[in-house]
Every structure is written in C-alpha cells, then in structure tokens.
Amino acid sequence: MRNLENLPKHELIGLEVEVIKSENECEEGIKGKVVDEGKNVLKVECEGVEKTVQKRGRVFKFALPSGKEGKVKGGAISGRPEERIKKRLRKW
C-alpha cells in the first residue's frame, strides 16, 4: 500500500504531481497526472499536453489516492522504477 513513507519505492504513474522547486524556473508550477516514468524523467499530462520533467534537482509534491500529500526530492525517485524497489530507503 502506498503511503508517504514508502512513496519513493512505489509506482508513480497515475498519481497527481506538482513541481514545487526546480533548477529551471519554467518548470515550477507544472501540475498534472504522471503518465509515464523513465530512469531520469517524469512525463506529466498538464492541461492536455504531455510535459517531460527531469527528476534530479527538483522537488515534487505528490497527492496520494487517500488524499494525503507529500513532498519528495527528485534524487529519491531517480532510477528505473523496477530498480527503485530494491533500493534502501533513505530519509528524503
């Protein structure tokens, strides 16, 4: 079950996300649903347009289906989704 403590180890596709901090100011405020995920990027559907956002150097706010929201540093979710579940969780 997804919760804020184990979010970096779970599937992110389908979750609502917002970029709240980024090295690139143009990316801040991108908000939508995660439609795909790669090793270093998230693809977010934002107002009918698919935008690609790098993971590293960003801070994301994810909304869980339970209604809870949590912030995650991009470095904590970098890597292939299938390899992330094997990682040891560090404080993010």
Backbone as JSON Lines, residues from 0, in Angstrom:
{"i":0,"aa":"M","n":[0.83,-1.18,0.0],"ca":[0.0,0.0,0.0],"c":[0.88,1.25,0.0]}
{"i":1,"aa":"R","n":[0.54,2.19,-0.85],"ca":[1.32,3.43,-0.93],"c":[0.99,4.33,0.23]}
{"i":2,"aa":"N","n":[2.05,4.86,0.84],"ca":[1.89,5.9,1.84],"c":[3.08,6.85,1.71]}
{"i":3,"aa":"L","n":[3.1,7.91,2.47],"ca":[4.14,8.92,2.31],"c":[5.53,8.39,2.67]}
{"i":4,"aa":"E","n":[5.62,7.4,3.55],"ca":[6.91,6.88,3.97],"c":[7.56,6.02,2.88]}
{"i":5,"aa":"N","n":[6.76,5.27,2.13],"ca":[7.34,4.38,1.13],"c":[7.07,4.81,-0.31]}
{"i":6,"aa":"L","n":[6.65,6.04,-0.5],"ca":[6.31,6.54,-1.83],"c":[7.45,6.39,-2.85]}
{"i":7,"aa":"P","n":[8.72,6.67,-2.49],"ca":[9.78,6.52,-3.5],"c":[9.97,5.1,-4.01]}
{"i":8,"aa":"K","n":[9.48,4.1,-3.31],"ca":[9.63,2.72,-3.76],"c":[8.45,2.22,-4.58]}
{"i":9,"aa":"H","n":[7.42,3.01,-4.73],"ca":[6.21,2.57,-5.42],"c":[6.1,3.16,-6.82]}
{"i":10,"aa":"E","n":[5.13,2.65,-7.54],"ca":[4.8,3.14,-8.88],"c":[4.23,4.54,-8.75]}
{"i":11,"aa":"L","n":[4.71,5.45,-9.61],"ca":[4.25,6.83,-9.57],"c":[3.23,7.15,-10.66]}
{"i":12,"aa":"I","n":[3.14,6.29,-11.66],"ca":[2.21,6.53,-12.76],"c":[0.79,6.54,-12.22]}
{"i":13,"aa":"G","n":[0.05,7.57,-12.6],"ca":[-1.33,7.7,-12.16],"c":[-1.52,8.67,-11.01]}
{"i":14,"aa":"L","n":[-0.43,9.06,-10.37],"ca":[-0.54,10.0,-9.25],"c":[-0.54,11.43,-9.74]}
{"i":15,"aa":"E","n":[-1.23,12.3,-8.99],"ca":[-1.19,13.73,-9.27],"c":[0.12,14.27,-8.71]}
{"i":16,"aa":"V","n":[0.77,15.14,-9.49],"ca":[2.07,15.66,-9.1],"c":[2.16,17.14,-9.42]}
{"i":17,"aa":"E","n":[2.98,17.85,-8.65],"ca":[3.26,19.26,-8.92],"c":[4.74,19.5,-8.68]}
{"i":18,"aa":"V","n":[5.38,20.22,-9.58],"ca":[6.78,20.59,-9.4],"c":[6.78,21.86,-8.55]}
{"i":19,"aa":"I","n":[7.32,21.75,-7.32],"ca":[7.28,22.92,-6.45],"c":[8.63,23.64,-6.37]}
{"i":20,"aa":"K","n":[9.71,22.95,-6.77],"ca":[11.02,23.6,-6.8],"c":[11.82,22.97,-7.92]}
{"i":21,"aa":"S","n":[12.5,23.81,-8.7],"ca":[13.25,23.31,-9.83],"c":[14.43,24.21,-10.12]}
{"i":22,"aa":"E","n":[15.49,23.62,-10.69],"ca":[16.63,24.41,-11.14],"c":[16.2,25.3,-12.31]}
{"i":23,"aa":"N","n":[15.19,24.86,-13.05],"ca":[14.66,25.6,-14.19],"c":[13.35,26.25,-13.75]}
{"i":24,"aa":"E","n":[13.34,27.56,-13.65],"ca":[12.15,28.27,-13.15],"c":[10.92,28.02,-13.99]}
{"i":25,"aa":"C","n":[11.09,27.72,-15.27],"ca":[9.95,27.47,-16.16],"c":[9.17,26.21,-15.77]}
{"i":26,"aa":"E","n":[9.84,25.28,-15.08],"ca":[9.19,24.03,-14.7],"c":[8.38,24.16,-13.42]}
{"i":27,"aa":"E","n":[8.68,25.14,-12.6],"ca":[7.96,25.3,-11.34],"c":[6.49,25.58,-11.62]}
{"i":28,"aa":"G","n":[5.64,24.85,-10.94],"ca":[4.2,25.02,-11.12],"c":[3.58,24.03,-12.08]}
{"i":29,"aa":"I","n":[4.4,23.23,-12.77],"ca":[3.82,22.2,-13.64],"c":[3.04,21.26,-12.75]}
{"i":30,"aa":"K","n":[1.79,21.02,-13.12],"ca":[0.9,20.23,-12.28],"c":[0.04,19.35,-13.17]}
{"i":31,"aa":"G","n":[-0.1,18.1,-12.8],"ca":[-0.92,17.19,-13.58],"c":[-0.75,15.76,-13.12]}
{"i":32,"aa":"K","n":[-1.06,14.84,-14.01],"ca":[-1.01,13.41,-13.71],"c":[0.22,12.79,-14.35]}
{"i":33,"aa":"V","n":[0.93,11.94,-13.6],"ca":[2.09,11.24,-14.14],"c":[1.57,10.17,-15.1]}
{"i":34,"aa":"V","n":[1.99,10.27,-16.38],"ca":[1.53,9.31,-17.39],"c":[2.62,8.32,-17.79]}
{"i":35,"aa":"D","n":[3.88,8.65,-17.51],"ca":[4.98,7.74,-17.83],"c":[6.17,8.14,-16.97]}
{"i":36,"aa":"E","n":[7.07,7.18,-16.8],"ca":[8.24,7.43,-15.97],"c":[9.42,6.71,-16.57]}
{"i":37,"aa":"G","n":[10.54,7.4,-16.62],"ca":[11.78,6.82,-17.09],"c":[12.81,6.86,-15.98]}
{"i":38,"aa":"K","n":[14.04,6.51,-16.35],"ca":[15.12,6.49,-15.36],"c":[15.35,7.88,-14.77]}
{"i":39,"aa":"N","n":[15.33,8.9,-15.6],"ca":[15.66,10.24,-15.14],"c":[14.54,11.26,-15.32]}
{"i":40,"aa":"V","n":[13.4,10.85,-15.85],"ca":[12.33,11.81,-16.14],"c":[10.96,11.3,-15.72]}
{"i":41,"aa":"L","n":[10.07,12.27,-15.49],"ca":[8.64,12.0,-15.32],"c":[7.93,12.68,-16.49]}
{"i":42,"aa":"K","n":[6.95,12.01,-17.06],"ca":[6.12,12.63,-18.08],"c":[4.78,12.93,-17.43]}
{"i":43,"aa":"V","n":[4.43,14.22,-17.46],"ca":[3.25,14.71,-16.76],"c":[2.27,15.27,-17.78]}
{"i":44,"aa":"E","n":[1.02,14.81,-17.69],"ca":[-0.04,15.36,-18.55],"c":[-0.58,16.6,-17.85]}
{"i":45,"aa":"C","n":[-0.35,17.74,-18.49],"ca":[-0.71,19.03,-17.91],"c":[-1.59,19.77,-18.9]}
{"i":46,"aa":"E","n":[-2.87,19.9,-18.61],"ca":[-3.84,20.59,-19.47],"c":[-3.85,20.01,-20.88]}
{"i":47,"aa":"G","n":[-3.84,18.7,-20.98],"ca":[-3.91,18.03,-22.27],"c":[-2.59,17.93,-23.02]}
{"i":48,"aa":"V","n":[-1.52,18.49,-22.45],"ca":[-0.2,18.46,-23.08],"c":[0.74,17.63,-22.2]}
{"i":49,"aa":"E","n":[1.52,16.76,-22.82],"ca":[2.47,15.95,-22.08],"c":[3.79,16.7,-21.95]}
{"i":50,"aa":"K","n":[4.23,16.92,-20.71],"ca":[5.48,17.63,-20.45],"c":[6.45,16.67,-19.78]}
{"i":51,"aa":"T","n":[7.72,16.78,-20.16],"ca":[8.77,15.93,-19.6],"c":[9.57,16.76,-18.6]}
{"i":52,"aa":"V","n":[9.72,16.21,-17.38],"ca":[10.41,16.91,-16.31],"c":[11.52,16.0,-15.78]}
{"i":53,"aa":"Q","n":[12.73,16.52,-15.71],"ca":[13.84,15.78,-15.11],"c":[13.54,15.54,-13.63]}
{"i":54,"aa":"K","n":[14.04,14.44,-13.09],"ca":[13.82,14.14,-11.68],"c":[14.84,14.85,-10.78]}
{"i":55,"aa":"R","n":[16.11,14.71,-11.12],"ca":[17.16,15.3,-10.27],"c":[17.08,16.82,-10.27]}
{"i":56,"aa":"G","n":[17.33,17.4,-9.08],"ca":[17.33,18.85,-8.96],"c":[15.95,19.45,-8.83]}
{"i":57,"aa":"R","n":[14.94,18.61,-8.63],"ca":[13.58,19.1,-8.47],"c":[12.99,18.59,-7.15]}
{"i":58,"aa":"V","n":[11.95,19.26,-6.69],"ca":[11.17,18.79,-5.55],"c":[9.73,18.68,-6.04]}
{"i":59,"aa":"F","n":[9.14,17.5,-5.81],"ca":[7.79,17.23,-6.28],"c":[6.84,17.11,-5.11]}
{"i":60,"aa":"K","n":[5.59,17.48,-5.34],"ca":[4.53,17.24,-4.36],"c":[3.56,16.26,-4.99]}
{"i":61,"aa":"F","n":[3.44,15.08,-4.38],"ca":[2.55,14.04,-4.89],"c":[1.3,13.98,-4.03]}
{"i":62,"aa":"A","n":[0.17,13.75,-4.69],"ca":[-1.11,13.56,-4.0],"c":[-1.46,12.08,-4.11]}
{"i":63,"aa":"L","n":[-1.59,11.44,-2.96],"ca":[-1.96,10.02,-2.93],"c":[-3.47,9.86,-3.08]}
{"i":64,"aa":"P","n":[-3.91,8.68,-3.51],"ca":[-5.36,8.44,-3.64],"c":[-6.12,8.65,-2.33]}
{"i":65,"aa":"S","n":[-5.43,8.47,-1.2],"ca":[-6.08,8.66,0.11],"c":[-6.33,10.13,0.42]}
{"i":66,"aa":"G","n":[-5.77,11.03,-0.4],"ca":[-5.96,12.45,-0.18],"c":[-4.76,13.12,0.48]}
{"i":67,"aa":"K","n":[-3.83,12.32,0.98],"ca":[-2.64,12.89,1.62],"c":[-1.67,13.38,0.55]}
{"i":68,"aa":"E","n":[-0.91,14.4,0.91],"ca":[0.09,14.95,0.0],"c":[1.44,14.93,0.68]}
{"i":69,"aa":"G","n":[2.48,14.72,-0.12],"ca":[3.82,14.7,0.42],"c":[4.84,15.18,-0.58]}
{"i":70,"aa":"K","n":[5.92,15.77,-0.07],"ca":[7.0,16.26,-0.91],"c":[8.07,15.18,-1.03]}
{"i":71,"aa":"V","n":[8.65,15.08,-2.23],"ca":[9.71,14.11,-2.49],"c":[10.78,14.8,-3.32]}
{"i":72,"aa":"K","n":[12.04,14.66,-2.9],"ca":[13.15,15.17,-3.71],"c":[13.34,14.25,-4.9]}
{"i":73,"aa":"G","n":[13.64,14.84,-6.05],"ca":[13.8,14.07,-7.27],"c":[14.89,13.01,-7.18]}
{"i":74,"aa":"G","n":[15.94,13.27,-6.41],"ca":[17.01,12.28,-6.25],"c":[16.53,10.99,-5.6]}
{"i":75,"aa":"A","n":[15.5,11.09,-4.77],"ca":[14.97,9.9,-4.09],"c":[14.19,9.0,-5.04]}
{"i":76,"aa":"I","n":[13.7,9.55,-6.15],"ca":[12.91,8.75,-7.09],"c":[13.64,8.53,-8.41]}
{"i":77,"aa":"S","n":[14.92,8.94,-8.46],"ca":[15.67,8.73,-9.7],"c":[16.01,7.26,-9.86]}
{"i":78,"aa":"G","n":[16.2,6.85,-11.06],"ca":[16.45,5.44,-11.36],"c":[15.22,4.81,-11.99]}
{"i":79,"aa":"R","n":[15.44,3.66,-12.56],"ca":[14.33,2.94,-13.19],"c":[13.33,2.51,-12.12]}
{"i":80,"aa":"P","n":[12.05,2.59,-12.43],"ca":[11.03,2.22,-11.43],"c":[11.22,0.8,-10.9]}
{"i":81,"aa":"E","n":[11.57,-0.13,-11.79],"ca":[11.72,-1.52,-11.34],"c":[12.95,-1.72,-10.47]}
{"i":82,"aa":"E","n":[13.93,-0.82,-10.56],"ca":[15.13,-0.92,-9.72],"c":[14.97,-0.17,-8.4]}
{"i":83,"aa":"R","n":[14.07,0.81,-8.37],"ca":[13.86,1.6,-7.16],"c":[13.35,0.76,-6.0]}
{"i":84,"aa":"I","n":[12.57,-0.27,-6.31],"ca":[12.01,-1.07,-5.22],"c":[13.08,-1.85,-4.47]}
{"i":85,"aa":"K","n":[14.24,-2.04,-5.09],"ca":[15.34,-2.75,-4.46],"c":[16.21,-1.85,-3.59]}
{"i":86,"aa":"K","n":[16.1,-0.53,-3.8],"ca":[16.93,0.42,-3.08],"c":[16.56,0.46,-1.61]}
{"i":87,"aa":"R","n":[17.56,0.79,-0.81],"ca":[17.3,1.08,0.59],"c":[16.72,2.48,0.68]}
{"i":88,"aa":"L","n":[15.7,2.63,1.47],"ca":[15.09,3.96,1.63],"c":[15.94,4.81,2.56]}
{"i":89,"aa":"R","n":[16.28,5.99,2.07],"ca":[16.96,6.97,2.91],"c":[15.95,8.05,3.23]}
{"i":90,"aa":"K","n":[16.28,8.88,4.18],"ca":[15.39,9.99,4.51],"c":[15.4,10.95,3.34]}
{"i":91,"aa":"W","n":[14.27,11.24,2.8],"ca":[14.15,12.14,1.64],"c":[13.36,13.32,2.04]}
